[in-house]
Amino acid sequence: MNLPDGHFSLFWIGIGWMLFALAIIWSIRTAPWHKIKGDSEAQHVFIGTTVILFFYGYQALQLVMD
């Protein structure tokens, strides 16, 4: 989807980023971290997912930069 510049004012972009930040903070605070601490299998899944998401984001950034 290609949105041209100028469709949203800086106010609405700021509101969107603030809502996004609040959602991320809420999800981090309410995540069941105690389940990951005691279970090595859950730790492996968490770390593997983190690495995959990192590489996916890095690859997407490389596509944008080219």
matplotlib code that plots the C-alpha trace (Angstrom):
import matplotlib.pyplot as plt

x = [0.0, 1.5, 0.2, 1.3, 2.9, 0.6, -2.4, -2.0, -0.9, 1.9, -0.6, -2.2, 1.2, 2.2, -1.0, -0.5, 3.1, 1.9, -0.8, 1.7, 4.2, 1.5, 0.5, 4.1, 4.6, 1.3, 2.2, 5.7, 4.3, 1.5, 3.4, 3.8, 7.6, 7.5, 6.6, 9.8, 12.1, 11.5, 11.1, 14.2, 12.0, 10.1, 13.4, 14.5, 11.3, 11.4, 15.0, 14.5, 11.4, 13.4, 16.2, 13.9, 12.0, 15.3, 16.5, 13.1, 13.2, 16.8, 15.9, 12.9, 15.1, 17.6, 14.8, 13.8, 17.3, 17.9]
y = [0.0, 3.3, 6.3, 9.7, 12.3, 14.8, 12.6, 12.7, 15.7, 15.6, 15.5, 12.3, 10.7, 11.5, 10.1, 6.9, 6.5, 7.2, 4.6, 2.1, 2.8, 2.4, -0.9, -2.2, -1.1, -2.8, -6.0, -6.1, -5.4, -8.0, -10.8, -14.0, -13.8, -16.3, -19.0, -18.3, -18.2, -21.7, -23.6, -24.1, -25.1, -21.8, -19.9, -21.5, -20.7, -17.1, -16.6, -18.3, -16.1, -13.0, -13.9, -14.6, -11.3, -9.5, -11.0, -10.4, -6.7, -6.5, -8.0, -5.7, -2.7, -3.8, -4.0, -0.5, 0.8, -0.7]
z = [0.0, -1.0, 0.9, -0.5, 1.7, 3.3, 3.8, 7.6, 9.6, 12.1, 14.9, 13.7, 13.1, 16.6, 18.0, 16.1, 17.4, 21.0, 20.7, 19.3, 22.1, 24.7, 23.2, 23.2, 26.8, 27.9, 26.1, 27.6, 31.1, 30.9, 29.2, 31.2, 31.7, 34.6, 32.1, 30.1, 33.2, 34.3, 31.0, 28.8, 25.8, 26.1, 26.3, 23.1, 21.3, 22.6, 21.5, 18.1, 17.4, 18.4, 16.1, 13.2, 13.7, 13.8, 10.5, 8.9, 9.9, 8.7, 5.4, 5.0, 5.8, 3.1, 0.5, 1.4, 1.2, -2.3]

ax = plt.figure().add_subplot(projection="3d")
ax.plot(x, y, z, "-o")
ax.set_aspect("equal")
plt.show()
